[in-house]
Amino acid sequence: MDKLSTDKKRKKSSLIYNRDQKGWIFVAPMVIGFLGLFLPVFIDSIRYAFHQVAIQPGGGFVMNFVGWDNFHHMLRVDPYFLWHLEASARETLINLGIIVVFSMFVAVVLNSKMRGRAFFRAIFFIPVILATGIIARIDAQNSIMHAYLNVPGIDVGATVGAMDVGDSQGIISTLALRQYLMQIFNFNQTLVDMTVNAANNMYGVVNAAGVQILIFLAGLQSISPSIYEAAKMEGCSAWESFWKITLPLLSPLIFTNVIYTIVDSFTNPNNRIMHSIRGSMNAGQYGHAAAATWVYFLVAVVIIGGFSFFLKRVMFYQGRRDD
């Protein structure tokens, strides 16, 4: 018995070792790239955060050690940084739920048997491909709305219903929508803010959900149809199958999309903090920009760590075995 048990343990250890070796081979390019490219940048950014960096006219730069002065100025003197940080984190958390739920809904619809599935999948992913091109420039300059307002013979007030252009984004009046939700549906302020944000940022939600939709589609297509057939034979409805089969099996991909969406939102060059950091760099305040970047990075790590701690406890892995 002892010999048999020892052989099983040795075989099991060998399988685990081989699996771990394959895992390290798979992530080796990322590890090499991080050590060779990103780690030196990280180290330099830490040095800059504790120095005042001055660019020399003839080329190069000079660093003067200032200790924690950059962090003190950013957190205690700068009146806008903490406000921008709080606004960026709040927008990220609000958009996170909207994007993940929207992408899952679209993936479920696109995974169903329907004509033109490939065409509709391309429609949702095209904005991701063109995000840095003409679509992003059109959105930034609001060219469509300006062109629409300048068309001769169109009464804008009659068309959009006495809309205050300064208080709207696109066709939806923010003020009118807030009043409608609070008076008709009696929504509280938090729910009103989330609904208005989703309505005004509909293009941003669709544009940011392309990768998440593809990830959910891959997960849905990996679920065996026999599971749904067995559930249907047992009397489960489509709604029950979604909550008891689809959602648990997609939980690892929900975790992946949550982390991806947080990182994508925090690194979006159009959010307030990234815009502030870019402004500091343009002004030659490289030490201040490095300090702001590290504070921003730590806030992102805390948020990602909190979601990871919670979601890992509710994830379900099909066919998982304890080694």
C-alpha positions, 0 to 999 in steps of 0.5 A: 500500500505504501509503495502504491501510494508513493507511486501515485504521489510521484506520478501526480507530482510529475504531471503537475511539474510538466503542466507548470513547465508548459505554463512557464513556456507559454508566459515566457515571452511576456516575462522576457518583455517585462524584464527587458522593456517595462521594468527599466521604465518602472524603475526610471518612473520611480526615480523621477517621482522623487526628483525634479527633472529639468530638460537641458537646452543642449539635450539631456536632463538634470535631476534634483532630489526633492524627496516627497515634495512631488507627492505633497504638492499633488495631494495637498497643494493641487486642488484638482488632482484628488477631484480628478482621481475620484471622478475617474474612479467613479466613472470607471466603476459606473461604466464597468457594470454597464459595459460588462452587462451590455457585452454579455447581452450582445454576445448571448444574442449573437450566439443564437441562431440568426441570419447574418451573425458574422455581419453583426459581430463585425459591426460591434468589433469595427469600432475597436479597430477604428478607435484610434482613427477617424471614428475617435476624431469624429467623436472628439470633435463632435463633427456629426452634431456640428454638421447637423446643426449647420444644415440649412432649413433644419429647425433644431429646436423642433427636431430635438424638442427644445433641447439645450445643446450645452446641456446635452451630448448627442440627441438626448437632453441630460436635464430633460432625462434627469427630470423624466427619471426622477418624476416619472419613475421616482429613481434615486440620484445614484440610479439617475446618474448611472442611467444618464451616464449610460445614455450619454455615453452610448457610443463609448459603451459600444466602442469599449465593448468589442473585445469583451463581446468576443471573449464572451462569444468564445466562452459561449461557443465552448459550452457543450450543447448537450448540457442545455439539452439535458437541462431542457429534458429536465424541464428547465426554461431558457431563463433558468438555463441562463442563470444555472448553466450559462452564467456559472460557466461564464464566470471566469470570463466575467472576471477576465472582462472585468479586469480588462475593462478596468485597465482599459478605462484607467488607461484611456487617454481621455479620462481626467487623470490621464489628461492631467498627467499629459498636461504636466508632461507637456509643461515639463513637470516630469517629476510631478507627472511620475508621482501622479502616475504612481498614485494613479497606478496604486489606486488601480491596483487596489480596485483590481485587487478588490474585484479579484478578491471577490470574484475569485470566490464566486467563479466556477471552473468546469471540470476543475480538479484539486491537485 
